[in-house]
Amino acid sequence: MNTLMRRALLLMHSRTYCIKQYAVAGTEAAAKGKLNYEEFIDSRHQQAQRSIVVQVSSEKSYPELYNYCSRFGRIVTVQHYCVQHEDVLHYMLLEYASAGEATAAISSSAYNAELSGSSSGSGCGVPVRSPFLWFRAAAAGAGRRGQAKLAANQKALPLSTIDGTRPPTHDSLLEVLRGADSIEQQLQLLYDQTRLNDLGVRMRFLAALQVQESISGMFPDALAQPFGSSVNGFGKMGCDLDLILRFDGKTTADGLDSQREASRLIYHTKENLSNGRSQKQRQMECIGDVLHLFLPGVCHVRRILQARVPIIKYHHEHLDLEVDLSMSNLTGFYMSELLYMFGELDPRVRPLTFSVRRWAQSCGLTNPSPGRWITNFSLTCLVMFFMQQLRQPILPAIGAMAKAATATDIRVTEDGINCTFARDMERVGFQSRNTSSLSELLLQFFEFYSQFDFHNRAISLNEGRALAKPDHSAMYIVNPLEQLLNVSKNVSLEECERLRIEVRNAAWMLESEVENTTLTESERHEQSWGLLNLFKNPEKSVIRPNMFFKPRMVEVSDLFDKSQTAAMTPPAVNYKNTTVRQQVQSIKAAARSELKQLRGSSTTTTTTTTAAKTKRSR
């Protein structure tokens, strides 16, 4: 027990030291004019605290909404989006200049008397303070003069976006890519058109803020932190939100830290009467009840508590967003930081990753449901490893980043997983001299993995080189932070072979497209070229388990009569080869003649036997 207490105190002091050093590291990064990962996260959290979401009848309600909400403070930006429900629902996301102004707007809001039961005891809704509001129609003749006066003195900001969360359709995306001047421009347009936009990021941090504020009364230091594709720069429109909730998850230092260290007053704490995992599951079950019963917009809450990382899944109907909430996935948070740093290191990293993911989706290599298929995260690791393997590398090995780490970079999760690596790339001393274009890199990616020995070699981003495979998995990608785990353990041998075949086909096709540059501008707008020939139609991409076997010239079952009675005429057989048809006909003719001979010999034998019996009887 004493040993456990000493370890807990040591971990607490280490964490406090790291939090203090974060401020120093953040100041250095800000001085260089570029936000690091934690500063980016913090700026988005502050942005969410200055924002509200208001449901309106349509985008035409904007002038009246702007006039009304301007009385609480200066509005910085307004973005419109729609949610497809039984009907199309319209929402406005407004950001104020300060968090206090957004708080004033929220504080002035009223509860729904019909649902909260404030006017009668029959209501079943619970009045909850929330940044998710709706704009009701004004009472007849009430307040119109004040609104008109405000409109005369202040000009409304134009809407930044209209229906800003709608992803481009397949046809519209193809049309945009056809209008590009080169394959290079197609790759950049694909990234610009499909990546998660500013409105999508804002909505996800508002969902995090709602969860955080729901328990802030009991846990004032609680922090709901988005991670994964929503924040690492590799997310596409409509991606799910991964969220980690920490009761003591402060990531910035404040003046209270030193006071708390010296304080002689210690909080009483509830004793943990069970093991840590069981306690975490019970806590998450309670959090799931809070989400389901009290938070506006939260619905379809599912608790998956027996998984390796227990999560709560739910849908947010006001944001049209699927959310996965966990409480013990700090490695995922730090992995998001690592990918964010890789994406910021070179502007070619994210567009190349998007194109590879889109290609894999069109080929049917990836699948939304879990299974034996390769995942988007594994594909991202393949892209990162490829960029480490180039003659002129674009990305450094993670091991080199770990060696360059200082005391300010120490990160150790509560499970003892070391997530330490340098957060300042200048200390790593890496600088890429690679000048290849995006189209050249995409072709090199396909050529690299068409020759990679997946059967015997494992991929290690930490070492930046291929290693001997430690087990018999079809594909082995070392988890960059939990190096005893295989990221692609789920991939089957068949799917690994499919990947090899598809990258070979893609390399051949893309090389043909690069060499063929004779199309005129009008032909480019009318025909499929470049990436359009590389990306198949997703609707026509069907996974067949027997796709690696040669198609038969004729099915064996077609050679036999499937009729149950002799009176029925057998169905006609359509042969794909004339020679085979003639061979089958000759075989049938020979079989019929042999049957006749057998029947004739059988009749002769029967007659002889009968005559012999008759003689003996006489």
VOBALUM-361388 format. One record per residue: residue in three letters; z, y, x of N, C-alpha, C, CB in turn. Coordinates in steps of 0.1 Angstrom, whole numbers, plus 5000, padded with zeros to 4 digits. Each point is the difference from the previous one (the first is absolute). Glycine has a CB too. Layout:
BEGIN
ALAZYXZYXZYXZYX/...
//
This chain:
BEGIN
MET500049885008500050124992500050135009501249874982/ASN499650125028500150125009498650025007502449965004/THR497049934999498650015007499050074990500549805014/LEU499650164974499150054990500250154998499949784988/MET501450265012500350144998499550085012502149944986/ARG498150015026499550075012498550025000501949915013/ARG497449984982498550014999499650104990499849765007/ALA501050254982499650094989500250155005500749834983/LEU500550195024500250135006499050045010502449974996/LEU497249945013499050025010498650044993501249845016/LEU498550084974498750034993500150144993499649764996/MET501550284998500150134994499950115010501549904983/HIS499250095029499850105010498650015005502449965006/SER497049924996498650005005499150074990500449795013/ARG499850194974499250064990500250155000500149794986/THR501150255015500350145000499450075012502149964988/TYR497949985023499450065012498550014998501849905015/CYS497650004980498550004997499750114991499849765004/ILE501050264985499750114990500050135007501049864982/LYS500050165027500150135007498850035009502549984999/GLN497149915008498950025009498650024992501249865017/TYR498850094971498750024992499750154999500549794987/ALA500550295011499750154999499450055012501950024985/VAL498549945027499450045013498649965001502349995011/ALA497449884985498749945001499150074990500949785008/GLY499650254980499150074990499750145005501149874982/THR499850205024499750145005498950005011502450064995/GLU497749835014499049995010498649984994501749915016/ALA498250004973498749984994499550124993500749764998/ALA500250314995499650124993499550115009501649954983/ALA498950055029499650105010498549975004502450035008/LYS497249844992498749975004499050014988501049845016/GLY499450214973499250024988499549884992499350195014/LYS501449704988499749884992501249934995498049975015/LEU502050004972501249944994500049855004499950164981/ASN501349805023500249855002500349944986500950045024/TYR499349834977500149924987501250054992499049815011/GLU502250214995501250044993499950144994501349845015/GLU498050254993499850134995499150004988500450095023/PHE498549834978499149984988500849964988498149955016/ILE502749944985500849954989500950104995499949775010/ASP500850314999500950104995499350114993501549955019/SER497450094985499250114994499649964986499250085022/ARG500449794976499649954987501249994991498149885011/HIS503150084994501250004992500350144995500949805013/GLN499050304995500350144996499050044990501050055022/GLN497749914980499050044990500349944986498350015019/ALA502249864981500349944987501250074994499249795008/GLN501850274999501150074995499650134994501449895016/ARG497450164988499550134994499049984988500350105023/SER499649774973498949974990500649944987498549965019/ILE500750064971500249944987498749944994502050164996/VAL498149754995498949944994500150024985499749835018/VAL499350234976500150044985498849944993501250225005/GLN499149704984499049944992499550114990501049775003/VAL497750244996499450104991499049934991500350195017/SER499149894974499149944990498649985007501250104981/SER498449995028498849995007500050105012498749924979/GLU500350085029499950105011499850144994499149835015/LYS500550184973499950144993501350064998497949934989/SER503250005012501450054998500450085012500549814984/TYR498850185027500450065013500450144999498649835011/PRO500650264984500350155000501450024993497650065000/GLU502649884989501350024993501149945007498850004979/LEU501049885027501149945008500350095013499349774992/TYR499750285014500250085012500850134996497949915011/ASN501750154978500850124996501449974997497950094991/TYR502449805003501449964997500849975012499249924978/CYS500249995031500849965012500150105010499249774995/SER500050345005500150105010501250094999497550005000/ARG503249994988501250084999501149945008499350064977/PHE500649825028501149945008499850025015500349834982/GLY498550215022499750035014498650005003502149895006/ARG497550125007498650015004499549865002500450225011/ILE498549754982499349875000499050015012500349964975/VAL499849945033499249995012498749934998502050005014/THR498049894979498849924997500349924987499449985025/VAL499549994968500049924988498849905001501150194986/GLN499249685011499049905000500149924987500149985026/HIS498749984969499949934987499649865003499450214988/TYR501249705004499549865001500249934986500649995025/CYS498749904973500149934988500549865002498150134991/VAL502549814998500549865000499449944988502250065012/GLN497149824991499449934989501049914993497850005012/HIS502650044976500949924992499249964987502150125009/GLU498649874980499249984988499150114997501949874990/ASP498550255013499250125001500050055014500450064975/VAL498850045028500050065013501150115000497549965004/LEU503550025005501150105001499850095012501649834990/HIS498750305008499750105010501350055006497950074988/TYR502149965025501250045007499750115009501049784998/MET499950315005499950115010501149995010498950154983/LEU500849845030501050005010500150155006499649755005/LEU501550314993500250145005501050005011499550094977/GLU500149985034500950025011500450155001498949815012/TYR502450214988500650145002500150035014501249984978/ALA499150155025500250055013501349955006498750204995/SER502349774997501349955005500649894991500450235010/ALA500549694995500649904992500950064989500049855020/GLY500650274983500850064989499250044988501550085018/GLU497349964984499150044989499649884991499150195013/ALA500749704994499749874993501249964992498349935017/THR502950084989501249974994500350084988500949935022/ALA498750204979500250094988499149964988500650185016/ALA498249774987499149964990500649874993498050105012/ILE502549814997500549884994501350024992499049885020/SER501850214985501350034993499850074987501150025022/SER497850054976499750074988499449914989499650215013/SER500149674991499349914991501049944990498449945017/ALA501150024971500949954989499849854999499950224988/TYR501049725006499949854997499349984987502149965013/ASN497349934986499349964988501049964989497949925013/ALA502350164977501149974991499849884992500350244998/GLU498449725000499749884992500449885007498150124989/LEU501749885025500349885007501550005006497649995006/SER502950124997501350015006501149994990499150135018/GLY500649904969501049994990501050115000499849765002/SER499850365004500950115000500250074986499350045024/SER499749944967500150064987500549904990498250155005/SER501749724998500549904991500549885008498450084981/GLY502449845014500549895007499149885001502250074993/SER496549945001499149895000499249985012499950034976/GLY500150075033499150005012500449895010499650244997/CYS499449705010500449895009499650045014499649834982/GLY499750285020499750045014501250065007497650044992/VAL502349965021501050065009499550135006501049775005/PRO499750344993499550135006500249995016500650134979/VAL498349875028500049995014499350125006500049754999/ARG500650315011499450115007498949945010502150144998/SER496749925001498949945008498950115002500549774990/PRO498850225021498850095002498849964992500950035023/PHE499249874968498949964992500250064986499649795013/LEU499650314983500250074988498750004991501650155012/TRP498649904976498850024992500050134993499849754996/PHE499050315001499950134996499650004985499250085023/ARG501849964969499850004985499450134995501949844998/ALA497550154991499350124994501150104997498149864990/ALA501550275011500950114997500250014985499250125021/ALA501949934975500350024986499150114995502449935003/ALA497350074984499150104995500550145002499349834983/GLY499950265024500450145002501150025010499250044978/ALA501349865029501150025009499550015014501549874985/GLY498950245022499850025014498550035004501849855003/ARG497450184988498650035004499850135006499349864981/ARG501550245016499950135006500449995015500550114978/GLY500649825024500549995014499049935009502350004992/GLN497149895002499049935008498750085002500949794991/ALA498750295000498950095002500250105010499449964976/LYS501850105024500450105010500049945014501450124983/LEU499149765019500049935013498649975004502249904995/ALA496950064996498749975004499250135004500049814984/ALA500450305011499350135004500550045014499850074976/ASN501449905028500550045013499849905011501750134988/GLN497949755008499949905011498849914997502550005004/LYS496749985006498849914998500449865003498550195006/ALA501049724986500449865002499249945012500549984975/LEU500149935032499449945011498949904994502150025015/PRO496849964992499149904995500549865003498150155004/LEU501649754988500449875002499449945013500249974975/SER500749975033499549955013499249874997502050095011/THR498449834980499249884996500049984985500549905022/ILE498550044973499949964986499749855000499250234992/ASP501749705001499949855000500049955015498750004978/GLY502350055029500049985015500349865004500650235002/THR499849684990500449865004498949904997502450064997/ARG496549984998499049904996499249975012499850094977/PRO500249785027499249965012498649994997501949875008/PRO497250155002498549994997499649874995499650185017/THR499549814974499549884995499149935011500150084976/HIS499649805022499149935010498750065001501249794995/ASP498250254993498750065000500050145006499449864980/SER501650225017500050135005500250005015501050094978/LEU499849825027500249985014498749975007502449934997/LEU496949974997498749975006499050125001500449764991/GLU499750324998499150115000500450105011499749974975/VAL501550055027500550095011499549955014502050074986/LEU498249805016499649945012498550005003502149854998/ARG497250144991498550015001499650135005499749834982/GLY501050285014499650135004500450045014500250064976/ALA500549855031500450035014498850015009502249894996/ASP497950175016499050025009499949885010500250254998/SER500949685004500149895010501149914996499150155018/ILE500949734989501149914998501350065004498549805004/GLU501550285006501250075005500650084989499150015023/GLN500050074970500550084989500549924988498450185007/GLN500949704991500449914989501549955002497649934997/LEU502750045015501349955004501150114997499049855017/GLN500750274986500950114998500150044985499550095023/LEU499449904970500050034986500849894992497850125002/LEU502149765003500749894993501550025001498249845005/TYR502350215007501450035002500450124992499949915023/ASP499350194977500450134992500049974985499050145019/GLN500249784976499849984986501149904994497650055002/THR502949865006500949894995501450015005498049864999/ARG502350235011501450005005500950074990499150015023/LEU502249964978501050064991500050155003501449795000/ASN498450294989500050155002501350064999497750004990/ASP502450135011501250085000500849984987498950175016/LEU500449834973500749984987500749874999498350154989/GLY501049745016500649875000501249995008497849914997/VAL502250155015501250005008501250084993498549995021/ARG501250124973501050084993500649924989498850215006/MET500449724987500549924988501049895005497950054987/ARG501849895025500849895005501350055005498049885006/PHE502150245000501250055004500950054988498950075022/LEU500449974967500850034988500649884994498450194996/ALA500949705005500649874995501249965009497849934991/ALA502150105022501149975008501250094997498449935018/LEU501350204980501150104997500749964987498750185012/GLN500649774978500649964988501049895002498050074987/VAL501749835021500949895002501250055008498149845000/GLN501650255010501150055009501050084992498450015019/GLU501150084972501050084992500749924989498550195005/SER501049704991500649924990501449945005497849944991/ILE502450055022501249945005500750105009499149774998/SER500450355003500650105010501450044996497750085004/GLY502749914983501450044997501049915007499250084978/MET500649795022500949915007499749995015500349874978/PHE498550145025499549995014499350135004499949744998/PRO500850365006499450135003499049995013502050114990/ASP498249795018499249995012498849904997502050055015/ALA497849914973499049904997498650065003501549894983/LEU497650035021498650045003499149894996500850155019/ALA498249894973498949914996498850045009500949964976/GLN498749955032499050035010498749924998501850055016/PRO497150024981498749934999499649955014499350144980/PHE500049745020499449955013498849924996502349995012/GLY497049964998498849924997498850094999501449834989/SER497650125004498750074999500150144994498949784999/SER502250244993500150134993500250125010501049884980/VAL499650095032500350105009499449985014502150034988/ASN497449865016499549985013498650045002501549815002/GLY497850244988498750065001498949894998500950165016/PHE499549724981499049894998499949964985500449925024/GLY500250164967500049964986498850054993502550015000/LYS497049924990498950044992500550044986498449845013/MET500750224980500350054987500549894991498250185002/GLY502949844991500649904991500849905007498150034987/CYS502249985026500949905007501450004995498650035020/ASP502149864981501449994995500950085009499549774991/LEU501750265004501050075008501149905005499550214986/ASP500749795027501149925005501150105003498449835010/LEU502850134985501150105001501349925005499050144980/ILE501749935029501349945005501150094996498849885019/LEU502250074975501250084996501149975009499250004976/ARG501450115030501149995009501250084994498549965020/PHE502749984979501150084995500550105011500649814986/ASP499250165026500450095011498850035009502449915000/GLY496550124994498750015007499650135005499449814987/LYS501550285017499650135006499349985013502050114988/THR496949975013499249995012499950135008498749834989/THR502150275006500050135007501550035002497850084991/ALA502549985021501450045003500450134993499749885022/ASP501550134975500550134995501450035006498849964978/GLY501850155019501250045006501249924997499150225000/LEU500849694989501149924996500349885009499550084977/ASP499449885031500249875007501150015010497649974998/SER502550145010501150015010501350014993498550105016/GLN501649974972501250014993500549874995499450234993/ARG499649685002500449874995500549915011498350034981/GLU501149985030500549925012501450035003497749995009/ALA502750144990501450045004501049994988499050145018/SER500549834970500950014989501049885000498150114987/ARG503149925008501049904999500049944986501350125018/LEU497949944973499949954986498949904999501050214991/ILE499249675005499049904999499849954985500649925024/TYR498250074972499749954987500649864998497950154998/HIS502749824990500249864996498749944997502450064991/THR497449825013498849924997500349874993498950115021/LYS500249864970500149884993499849885009499250114979/GLU501749795021499949895009498849914996502550025005/ASN496849935004498949914997500649864999498350145012/LEU501749804976500649874998499049885002501650114984/SER497249925019499049895001499150035013500049964975/ASN499049965028499250025011499150124998500149755006/GLY499350305004499350125000498749994991500850055022/ARG498549844978498849994992500349994985499049885019/SER502150044978500449994986500450144995500749765003/GLN500150315005500450144996498850094997502249975013/LYS496850024996498950094999499249964987499850025025/GLN500149864972499349964988500850054987499149795012/ARG502250204988500850064989499850154999501649815002/GLN498450265009499850145000498650034994501550035020/MET497549904984498650034995499949964986499149965022/GLU501649944973500049974986500650124992500249755005/CYS500850315000500650124993499050125000502349925006/ILE497150105006499050105001498849984990500650035024/GLY499049844975499049974990500450044986499249825015/ASP502150164981500450034987500050164998501549795000/VAL498950285010499950154999498650044998502050025015/LEU497049934993498650044999499549964986499749965024/HIS500649934971499549954987500650084988499749775010/LEU501650264991500750054988500050165000501449805000/PHE498550265011500250155000498850085005502449955003/LEU496850015006499050095006498850014991500949945023/PRO498750184974498850034992498849955007501150194989/GLY498049755004498749955006500049875006499650235004/VAL501649724999500149875007500049884990501350115018/CYS497849804984499949894990499549875008499450164981/HIS500749735012499649875005500749975013497750034990/VAL503649985010500849975012500249855002501350224996/ARG498349745016500149865004500949995012497749944990/ARG503249975010500949985012499649875007501950124989/ILE497649905024499749885008501050005012497550014994/LEU503649935003501150015009500249885009501150134983/GLN498149765015500149885009499050005011500949884980/ALA498350235021499050005011500750035013498250084984/ARG501049915027500650035013500550145001498549835010/VAL500750264984500450144998500150024985498950085022/PRO502349924972500250024986499450144996502049855000/ILE497350154989499450124995500150014985498450005019/ILE501550134976499950034986498650064997502650034998/LYS496749914994498650054996500150074987498949825013/TYR500550294986499950074987498750094999502549994998/HIS497250054990498950094998500550134995498549814994/HIS500950305011500450144996498850054991501550045021/GLU498849974966498950034991499550155001500949824985/HIS500050275019499650145001499250035013502050064987/LEU498149845022499250025013498949895001502150105011/ASP497949814980499149885000500149945014498450114983/LEU502849845021500349965013500849875000499950245008/GLU499749675000500849875002500950035012498249854990/VAL503150115009501050035010500749875004500350244991/ASP499949745022500849895006501250065007497949855002/LEU503350134992501250065006500849895007500050184982/SER500449855030500849915008501250085006498049855005/MET502950085001501250065006500249955014501050034977/SER498249885028500249955013498749975008502149904991/ASN497050205009498749985006499850125010499149874980/LEU501850155029499850115009498949975010502450054998/THR497349825005498949975009498750054994501349805009/GLY498650194977498850054994499950155002500149824983/PHE501050255016500050155002499550045014501950024983/TYR498749905027499650035014498649965003502449985007/MET497149914986498649965002499150114995500749754998/SER499750314991499250114994499950125010500749934977/GLU500450095030500050115010499149965011502350064994/LEU497649825011499249965010498550024996501749835008/LEU497950124980498650024996499750144998500149784989/TYR500850305006499850154999499750065013501550014981/MET499249955030499850055013498649965005502450005005/PHE497249874993498749965004498950074993500949775004/GLY499350264983499050074992499850155005500549854981/GLU500650215023500050145005499550015014501950054985/LEU498149835022499650015015498550025001501949855005/ASP497350094986498650025002499450014986500049875022/PRO499150224975499450024987499149884995500150255004/ARG499549665005499249894996500749884995498450085017/VAL502949924985500849884996500049974985501550045020/ARG498850064972500149984986498749984993502050145001/PRO496949945002498749974994499549865003499550245001/LEU500749715012499649865003500849904993499450085023/THR501949944975500849914993499649994985501950045016/PHE497850084978499650004986498749934998501150224998/SER497949795011498749934999500249855001498850215010/VAL502049754999500349855002500649954987500250025025/ARG500850054970500649954988499150004988502150095008/ARG497050014991499050004989499049885002500350254998/TRP499349735014499149895002500749864997498950135018/ALA502349854986500849884997500149984985501250025021/GLN499150094971500149994986498749964993501850185001/SER497149885004498749974994499549865003499450245002/CYS501149705009499649865004501049904993499150085022/GLY501949974972501049914993501049945010498349954984/LEU501850115028500949955010501550044996498250025018/THR502050094976501350044995500149984985500250175019/ASN501049824976500249984986501350074996498849785001/PRO501250294987501250074996501249914998498550174989/SER501349715007501149914998500349935013499449974976/PRO501950005027500449935012499449865000502150145002/GLY497749815010499449865002499649975014499250014976/ARG499849915025499649965014499050105006500349764993/TRP499550355001499050105005500750095010498749994978/ILE500450075030500550105010500450134992498649905019/THR502450164986500550124993499550135007502149874992/ASN498150245001499550135005500850035013499450084977/PHE501949895023500850025012499549925012502050054985/SER497749835013499449915010498750065005501149804991/LEU498150255000498750065004500350135009498949914979/THR502150175017500350115007500449975014500750114979/CYS500149785023500449955013498849965008502249924991/LEU496850025003498849965007499350125005499849804986/VAL500150315006499450125005500750065011499150044977/MET502249975022500850065011499949925013501650084983/PHE498449785016499949925012498650025006501649834990/PHE497350185002498750025005499950135008499149874981/MET501650235014500050135007500850005013499750114978/GLN501249795023500749995013499249925010502150004987/GLN496949925008499349915009498750065005500949814987/LEU498750315009498850065005500150035015499650104977/ARG499249905029500050035014500650145003497949865003/GLN501950234988500750135000500950004988498250125013/PRO503149834988500849994988500250134992501249815011/ILE498950184976500350114992501450014996497749994991/LEU503049905009501549994997500749935011499550004975/PRO501850045027500849935011500649884994500450225011/ALA500149694998500849894996501450054996498749845015/ILE501850094975501450044995501049985011499349944976/GLY500549965032500949975011500150125009499549764999/ALA499450315004500050125008500850114994497849935010/MET502150084976500850104993501549975001498050044985/ALA502349835014501449965001500650035014499649824983/LYS499650175027500550025014500250155002498849805008/ALA500550294985500150145001501050064991497750015006/ALA503049914986501150054991501250055008499249844982/THR501450265012501350065005501149974990498750185013/ALA502449884989501249984992499750054986501550015019/THR497750094980499750064986499149914992500350235010/ASP499149674996499149924993500649864996498250115012/ILE503149874990500649884997500249984985501250015022/ARG498249884973500149974986500349854999498450184993/VAL502749785001500449864998500549994986500749975024/THR498649944969500449984985501349934999497649994994/GLU502950004994501349944997499949855002500550184984/ASP498249765017499849865003499949975015498949984977/GLY501350135031499949985014498650005006502049874998/ILE497050174994498650015004499750135008499349854980/ASN500350145032499750115009498750074996501449895019/CYS498650234976498850074997499850125009500249924976/THR500250075036500050115010498650015006502549975004/PHE496950154995498850035008499950155001498849794992/ALA500450265017500050155003499350074988499949965024/ARG500850144971499550084989499150115005502049944986/ASP498150105027499250105006498949935009502050174999/MET496849844997498949935007499750065014499049954978/GLU501550175024499850065013500849935010499550224990/ARG501749735006500849925010499449875003502050114991/VAL497149845000499449875003498950025011500449924976/GLY499050205024499050025010498749944997501850015017/PHE497949974971498749934996499050114995501249794994/GLN497650205011498950094996498749925000501250205009/SER498249804979498849924999498850085005500949884980/ARG498250055027498750065005498849944992501150035023/ASN499249904966499049934993499250104992501449794999/THR497350215002499150104993499149934989500150155020/SER500249734977499149934990500150064986500349795014/SER498650214979500050054986500649894991498050145005/LEU502349904983500549914990499149884997501250204990/SER497549835009499149894997500049905012498650164986/GLU501449895026500049915012501349925000498650175013/LEU502649894984501249934999500049894990501250215008/LEU498249824980500049904989499249885005500250184982/LEU498649845024499249895005500749925010498050144995/GLN502749935015500849945010501149914994499450195016/PHE501249864973501149934994499549874995501150214993/PHE497849795000499449874995499649915011499250124980/GLU500249935030499649925012501249945007498050145003/PHE503149944998501249955007500649884993500550235008/TYR499749784978500749894993499049894997501650164991/SER497149865010499149884998500149915012498550144987/GLN502149905025500149925011501549975004497950105008/PHE503049954984501449985003500449864997500550244995/ASP500349705013500549864999501350004992498949935022/PHE500950074964501249994991500749875001498950164985/HIS500449735019500649875000501149995011497949904991/ASN501950175020500949985012500850125004498449835007/ARG501250294988500650125005500750084989498250015017/ALA502950054986500750094991499850155004501849814996/ILE498350274994499850145002501350075001497950004987/SER502350085024501350075003499750155002501049795010/LEU499450294981499950145001501050065010499150024977/ASN502049905025501050045010499549995014501849934984/GLU497649965019499449985013498750065002501249795001/GLY498150244988498650055001499049905005501050225003/ARG499349654995499149905005500249874992500050105023/ALA499149804978500149884993501049915007497750024991/LEU503149905002501049915006499749864995501750185001/ALA498849725005499949864996500749994986499949915024/LYS499550024967500549994986501349915001497750044989/PRO503450015005501349925001500149894990501050205008/ASP498149804982500149894990498649974995502450064993/HIS497549864996498749964995499550084988500649775008/SER499950354991499550094989498550035002502350104997/ALA496949914992498650035001499750135007499749874979/MET501250235018499850135007501450055003497950054988/TYR502350005024501450045005499950145005500649765006/ILE500150334986500150145004501550035002497850074988/VAL502649965024501450025002500550134993499849895023/ASN501350104969500550124994500550105010500749864980/PRO498850265020500350095011501550035002497850104996/LEU503049904993501450035001500949884999499550224990/GLU500149685002500749874999499249905007501250064978/GLN498849935035499149925008500149854999500050195015/LEU501049764978500149864997499249964988502250005011/LEU497250104981499349974988498550015002502050084987/ASN497349855005498550015000499650074987499849785013/VAL499550344989499650084989499049934991500350205015/SER498949714991498949934993500349854998498450165009/LYS502949814989500449864998499449944987502150055013/ASN497650044977499549954988498549965000501750144989/VAL497649905021498549995000499749855003499750245008/SER499549704984499649865001498949995010500749954977/LEU499149925028498949975009498650044995501449825010/GLU498450154977498850034993499750155000500249804986/GLU500950285011499850144999499850065014501450014980/CYS499249945030499750045014498649985004502449955006/GLU497149934990498649975003499050094992500749765005/ARG499750274983499250104992499950135007500749884979/LEU500550175027500050125007499050005012502450044993/ARG497649855014499149995012498650014995501749865012/ILE497950074977498750004995499650144995500249764994/GLU500750304999499650134995499950115010501249944980/VAL499650065031499850105011498749985007502550015002/ARG497149864999498749975007498950064991500949795011/ASN499150194976499050054991500050155001500249804985/ALA501050265014500150155000499550065013501949984985/ALA498349955027499550055012498550005001502149925011/TRP497349974984498649995000499450104990500149765005/MET500550264984499450094990500250155004500549844982/LEU500650195024500350145005499150035012502349994991/GLU497549915017499150035012498650024995501449865014/SER498150074976498750034994499950144994499849754996/GLU501350294997500050134994500050115011501249914980/VAL499550075031500050115010498750015007502449955004/GLU496949944997498650005007499050064990500649805014/ASN499650184973499050044990500350154996499649764992/THR499850335014500350144996498750074996501950015016/THR497249924978498750054996499950054986499049855016/LEU502150144976500050054986499950155000501349794993/THR497950264997500050144998501250054992497549995001/GLU502750144997501150054993499949964985500250195016/SER498649814978499949964986500349854998498350184997/GLU501249745013500349854999501549975002497749965009/ARG503050124999501449985001500850024987499850075024/HIS499750034968500750024987499649904990500050245005/GLU498949684996499649914990500449865004498150154994/GLN501949815019500249875004501449985006497649985005/SER502849894996501349975006499749995015500949874980/TRP500050195028499850005014501450025007497750094998/GLY502449885015501350025007501149914994499350235005/LEU501849834992501249934995499749944987501550155012/LEU497649904980499749954987499549865000499550234992/ASN499849735019499549865002501149925005497750085004/LEU503349985003501149935005501049964990499750125022/PHE500549974968501049984989499349944988501350205008/LYS499149684989499449934989500750054987499549805014/ASN499950164975500650044987501249924997497750074991/PRO503549995008501249924998499949914988501350185010/GLU498049864979499949914988499349875003500050214986/LYS499149795023499249895004500649915011498050134992/SER503149925013500649935011500949894995499850215015/VAL499849674985500849894995500449905011498850024978/ILE502549955022500549915011499749854995501850175008/ARG497549764999499749864997500649915010497950064989/PRO502949845007500749915010499049925008502049994985/ASN496849985010499149915007498850085006500649824985/MET499750315019499050095005499549965014501050184986/PHE499849745021499649965014499249875000502150115008/PHE497749834980499249885000498650034996502049864994/LYS497050065012498650024997499749974985499449955024/PRO499950134969499749964986499149884999500250244994/ARG500149674996499349884999498750024993502149884998/MET496950045006498650024995500049954985499049975023/VAL501849934974500249954986501449954999497549944998/GLU503150084990501449954998499949854997500750224991/VAL500249705015500049854998500249974985501049975023/SER499850114970500249974986498850014991502350085003/ASP496750005002498750024993499249875000500150245005/LEU500249675004499249875001500349904990499850045024/PHE501349984969500549904990499950064986501649915018/ASP498349994973499950044986501450024995497949864997/LYS502350274998501350034995500349974986500050185017/SER498949774976500249984986500949884997497750094996/GLN503049914994500949904996499349884993501850174999/THR497149854995499349894993498649995005501350044979/ALA498149855020498649975005499050084992500749785008/ALA499650264980499150074991499750145005500749854981/MET500350215025499950145005499150015012502350044991/THR496950065009499050035011500850075011498050014984/PRO501849945028500750065011499450145003500549775010/PRO500450324994499550145003499050005012502150104991/ALA497049995009499050025010500750055013498150044983/VAL501549915028500550045013499150095007501249785002/ASN499350345002499250105007500249985015500150164980/TYR498949805027500149975014499650135008499649754997/LYS501150285014499750125008498949975011502350084995/ASN497449795006499049965011499149894994501750065019/THR497049964983499049914995500149865006498550194996/THR501849805017500149885007501249914995499050115021/VAL502149964976501249944995499749944986501550155013/ARG497749934979499749954986499149875001500150244992/GLN499049765017499149885002500849885004498150155005/GLN502949885005500849895005500949944989500050115023/VAL500649984969500849954989499249924990501550205003/GLN497349854994499249924990499649865005499150224992/SER500649775021499649875006501349915000498250115014/ILE502949954989501349925000500249954986501050135019/LYS498849954971500249964986499049894996500950234994/ALA497949785010499049904997500349875007498350184998/ALA502149825014500449885007501249944994499150095021/ALA501949994974501249954994499649934987501450185010/ARG497649884982499649944987499349865003499850234990/SER499449765020499349885003501049895004497950125007/GLU503149925001501049905004500849954989500150115022/LEU500249984968500749964988499249904992501250225000/LYS497549804999499249914992500049865007498550194992/GLN501349815021500149875007501349934999498450105016/LEU502749984984501349934998500149954987501050165016/ARG498549914974500149954986499249884998500450234992/GLY498449775014499149884999500649885007498150154999/SER502449875013500749885007501249954992499150095022/SER501650004972501249974992499649914988501250215008/THR497749834986499549924988499649865004499350224989/THR499949775022499649875005501149915003498050115009/THR503049954998501249925004500749944987500350145021/THR499949954969500749964988499349894993500850234998/THR497849775002499249904993500149875007498450174992/THR501649835021500149875008501449944998498450095017/THR502649994983501449954998500149934987500950185015/THR498649884975500149954986499349864999500150244991/ALA498749755015499249884999500849895007497950125000/ALA502749915012500849905007501249954992499350105021/LYS501449984972501149964992499549914988501250225006/THR497649814989499549924989499749865004499050214990/LYS500449775022499749875005501349925002498050095012/ARG503149984994501249925002500749964987500350135021/SER499549954969500749974988499349884993500750244997/ARG497949755005499349884995500449885007498150154994/
//
